[in-house]
């Protein structure tokens, strides 16, 4: 299991539970899953991805 699978499975199982508290805001597992996917898709649109050699 990798981190993506772990987040997706947890978001499906307990979407409304708190996953993260950051700067006074609570993020549920569903929120976190959506934000991670938005970030990944944005990076993909920029041509970045696994093994692109860009850090």
DSSP file (Angstrom, degrees, kcal/mol; ACC not computed):
  #  RESIDUE AA STRUCTURE BP1 BP2  ACC     N-H-->O    O-->H-N    N-H-->O    O-->H-N    TCO  KAPPA ALPHA  PHI   PSI    X-CA   Y-CA   Z-CA
    1    1 A X              0   0    0      0, 0.0     2,-0.2     0, 0.0     0, 0.0   0.000 360.0 360.0 360.0 138.5    0.0    0.0    0.0
    2    2 A X     >  -     0   0    0      1,-0.0     4,-2.4     0, 0.0     5,-0.2  -0.590 360.0 -95.4-111.2 178.2    1.3    3.5   -0.8
    3    3 A X  H  > S+     0   0    0      1,-0.2     4,-2.5     2,-0.2     5,-0.2   0.856 122.2  54.1 -64.2 -35.8    0.3    6.9    0.6
    4    4 A X  H  > S+     0   0    0      2,-0.2     4,-2.7     1,-0.2    -1,-0.2   0.954 111.3  44.7 -62.8 -49.3   -2.2    7.6   -2.3
    5    5 A X  H  > S+     0   0    0      1,-0.2     4,-2.8     2,-0.2     5,-0.3   0.898 112.3  52.8 -61.5 -41.2   -4.0    4.3   -1.7
    6    6 A X  H  X S+     0   0    0     -4,-2.4     4,-2.3     2,-0.2    -1,-0.2   0.929 112.2  44.2 -61.7 -45.8   -4.0    4.9    2.1
    7    7 A X  H  X S+     0   0    0     -4,-2.5     4,-2.9     2,-0.2     5,-0.2   0.932 114.8  48.6 -65.6 -45.7   -5.6    8.4    1.7
    8    8 A X  H  X S+     0   0    0     -4,-2.7     4,-1.8     1,-0.2    -2,-0.2   0.918 113.8  46.5 -61.1 -44.4   -8.1    7.2   -0.9
    9    9 A X  H  X S+     0   0    0     -4,-2.8     4,-1.9    -5,-0.2    -1,-0.2   0.911 114.8  46.4 -64.5 -43.0   -9.2    4.3    1.2
   10   10 A X  H  X S+     0   0    0     -4,-2.3     4,-3.2    -5,-0.3    -2,-0.2   0.909 110.9  52.2 -67.7 -41.8   -9.4    6.3    4.4
   11   11 A X  H  < S+     0   0    0     -4,-2.9     4,-0.3     1,-0.2    -1,-0.2   0.852 112.1  47.1 -62.7 -34.3  -11.4    9.1    2.6
   12   12 A X  H  < S+     0   0    0     -4,-1.8     3,-0.3    -5,-0.2    -1,-0.2   0.860 118.0  41.9 -72.6 -35.8  -13.9    6.5    1.3
   13   13 A X  H  < S+     0   0    0     -4,-1.9    -2,-0.2     1,-0.2    -3,-0.2   0.913 136.0   8.7 -79.7 -46.0  -14.2    4.9    4.7
   14   14 A X  S >< S+     0   0    0     -4,-3.2     3,-1.4    -5,-0.2    15,-0.4  -0.497  70.0 162.4-137.1  64.9  -14.4    7.9    7.0
   15   15 A X  T 3  S+     0   0    0     -4,-0.3    15,-2.0    -3,-0.3    16,-0.4   0.800  74.3  50.6 -60.0 -33.0  -14.7   11.0    4.8
   16   16 A X  T 3  S+     0   0    0     12,-0.2    -1,-0.3    13,-0.2     2,-0.1   0.496  85.3 105.8 -87.5  -3.1  -15.9   13.4    7.6
   17   17 A X  S <  S-     0   0    0     -3,-1.4    12,-1.7     1,-0.1     2,-0.3  -0.473  82.2 -98.5 -78.2 148.9  -13.3   12.6   10.2
   18   18 A X  E     +A   28   0A   0     10,-0.2    10,-0.3     1,-0.2     3,-0.1  -0.489  42.7 170.1 -69.0 127.8  -10.6   15.1   10.9
   19   19 A X  E     +     0   0A   0      8,-3.2     2,-0.3     1,-0.3     9,-0.2   0.694  64.1  13.1-104.6 -30.3   -7.3   14.3    9.0
   20   20 A X  E     -A   27   0A   0      7,-1.9     7,-2.8     2,-0.0     2,-0.5  -0.998  50.1-157.3-154.6 139.6   -5.3   17.5    9.6
   21   21 A X  E     +A   26   0A   0     -2,-0.3     2,-0.4     5,-0.2     5,-0.2  -0.991  26.5 167.7-117.7 123.1   -5.3   20.6   11.7
   22   22 A X  E >   -A   25   0A   0      3,-2.6     3,-1.9    -2,-0.5    -2,-0.0  -0.971  63.6 -18.4-143.4 124.0   -3.3   23.4   10.2
   23   23 A X  T 3  S-     0   0    0     -2,-0.4     3,-0.1     1,-0.3    -1,-0.1   0.877 127.8 -48.9  48.4  47.1   -3.3   27.1   11.2
   24   24 A X  T 3  S+     0   0    0      1,-0.2     2,-0.4     0, 0.0    -1,-0.3   0.479 116.0 111.7  79.3   2.9   -6.5   26.8   13.1
   25   25 A X  E <   -A   22   0A   0     -3,-1.9    -3,-2.6     2,-0.0     2,-0.4  -0.881  57.9-140.7-112.5 143.0   -8.4   25.1   10.4
   26   26 A X  E     -A   21   0A   0     -2,-0.4     2,-0.4    -5,-0.2    -5,-0.2  -0.839  13.2-164.7-100.3 137.1   -9.6   21.5   10.3
   27   27 A X  E     -A   20   0A   0     -7,-2.8    -8,-3.2    -2,-0.4    -7,-1.9  -0.984  10.4-144.4-120.6 129.4   -9.4   19.4    7.1
   28   28 A X  E  >  -A   18   0A   0     -2,-0.4     4,-2.7   -10,-0.3   -10,-0.2  -0.337  31.8-104.1 -81.7 170.9  -11.4   16.1    6.8
   29   29 A X  H  > S+     0   0    0    -12,-1.7     4,-2.3   -15,-0.4   -18,-0.2   0.866 125.3  52.6 -62.9 -35.1  -10.1   13.1    4.9
   30   30 A X  H  > S+     0   0    0    -15,-2.0     4,-2.3   -13,-0.2    -1,-0.2   0.932 110.0  47.7 -65.1 -45.4  -12.4   14.1    2.1
   31   31 A X  H  > S+     0   0    0    -16,-0.4     4,-2.7     1,-0.2    -2,-0.2   0.940 113.2  48.1 -57.6 -48.7  -11.0   17.6    2.0
   32   32 A X  H  X S+     0   0    0     -4,-2.7     4,-2.6     1,-0.2     5,-0.2   0.896 110.2  51.4 -62.5 -42.1   -7.5   16.4    2.0
   33   33 A X  H  X S+     0   0    0     -4,-2.3     4,-2.2     2,-0.2    -1,-0.2   0.918 111.8  47.3 -61.9 -44.0   -8.1   13.8   -0.7
   34   34 A X  H  X S+     0   0    0     -4,-2.3     4,-2.5     2,-0.2    -2,-0.2   0.932 113.5  47.8 -62.9 -46.3   -9.7   16.6   -2.9
   35   35 A X  H  X S+     0   0    0     -4,-2.7     4,-2.2     2,-0.2    -2,-0.2   0.889 111.3  50.1 -64.3 -40.0   -6.8   19.0   -2.3
   36   36 A X  H  X S+     0   0    0     -4,-2.6     4,-2.6    -5,-0.2    -1,-0.2   0.918 112.4  47.6 -64.0 -43.5   -4.1   16.3   -3.0
   37   37 A X  H  X S+     0   0    0     -4,-2.2     4,-2.5    -5,-0.2    -2,-0.2   0.891 110.7  51.3 -66.1 -39.2   -5.8   15.4   -6.3
   38   38 A X  H  X S+     0   0    0     -4,-2.5     4,-2.1     2,-0.2    -1,-0.2   0.914 112.1  47.3 -62.2 -42.6   -6.1   19.1   -7.3
   39   39 A X  H  X S+     0   0    0     -4,-2.2     4,-2.3     2,-0.2    -2,-0.2   0.925 112.4  48.8 -64.6 -45.7   -2.4   19.6   -6.6
   40   40 A X  H  X S+     0   0    0     -4,-2.6     4,-2.2     1,-0.2    -2,-0.2   0.910 112.3  48.4 -61.8 -43.1   -1.4   16.4   -8.5
   41   41 A X  H  X S+     0   0    0     -4,-2.5     4,-2.1     2,-0.2    -1,-0.2   0.873 110.3  52.1 -66.9 -36.4   -3.5   17.4  -11.5
   42   42 A X  H  X S+     0   0    0     -4,-2.1     4,-1.1     2,-0.2    -2,-0.2   0.913 110.7  47.3 -64.1 -43.0   -2.1   20.9  -11.5
   43   43 A X  H  <>S+     0   0    0     -4,-2.3     5,-2.7     1,-0.2    -2,-0.2   0.880 110.2  53.5 -65.2 -37.4    1.5   19.6  -11.5
   44   44 A X  H ><5S+     0   0    0     -4,-2.2     3,-1.7     1,-0.2    -2,-0.2   0.901 104.6  54.5 -64.3 -40.6    0.5   17.2  -14.3
   45   45 A X  H 3<5S+     0   0    0     -4,-2.1    -1,-0.2     1,-0.3    -2,-0.2   0.801 105.3  54.6 -62.3 -28.5   -0.8   20.1  -16.4
   46   46 A X  T 3<5S-     0   0    0     -4,-1.1    -1,-0.3    -3,-0.2    -2,-0.2   0.469 124.5-106.2 -82.7  -2.0    2.6   21.7  -15.9
   47   47 A X  T < 5S+     0   0    0     -3,-1.7     2,-0.3     1,-0.3    -3,-0.2   0.607  78.0 132.1  87.8  13.2    4.3   18.6  -17.3
   48   48 A X      < +     0   0    0     -5,-2.7    -1,-0.3    -6,-0.2     2,-0.3  -0.740  20.4 122.0 -99.7 147.1    5.6   17.4  -13.9
   49   49 A X    >   -     0   0    0     -2,-0.3     3,-1.5    -3,-0.1     5,-0.3  -0.960  61.9 -27.5-175.1-171.2    5.2   13.9  -12.6
   50   50 A X  T 3  S+     0   0    0     -2,-0.3     0, 0.0     1,-0.3     0, 0.0  -0.307 124.7   7.9 -58.2 137.8    7.1   10.9  -11.4
   51   51 A X  T 3  S+     0   0    0      1,-0.1    -1,-0.3     3,-0.1    -3,-0.0   0.724  85.1 125.8  64.8  25.1   10.6   10.6  -12.8
   52   52 A X  S <  S-     0   0    0     -3,-1.5    -2,-0.1     2,-0.2     3,-0.1   0.617  72.8-127.4 -85.1 -11.5   10.6   14.0  -14.5
   53   53 A X        +     0   0    0      1,-0.3     2,-0.5    -4,-0.2    -3,-0.1   0.584  68.4 125.6  79.2   9.6   13.8   14.9  -12.6
   54   54 A X              0   0    0     -5,-0.3    -1,-0.3     1,-0.1    -2,-0.2  -0.889 360.0 360.0-105.3 127.9   12.3   18.2  -11.3
   55   55 A X              0   0    0     -2,-0.5    -1,-0.1    -3,-0.1    -2,-0.0   0.404 360.0 360.0-109.4 360.0   12.4   18.7   -7.5
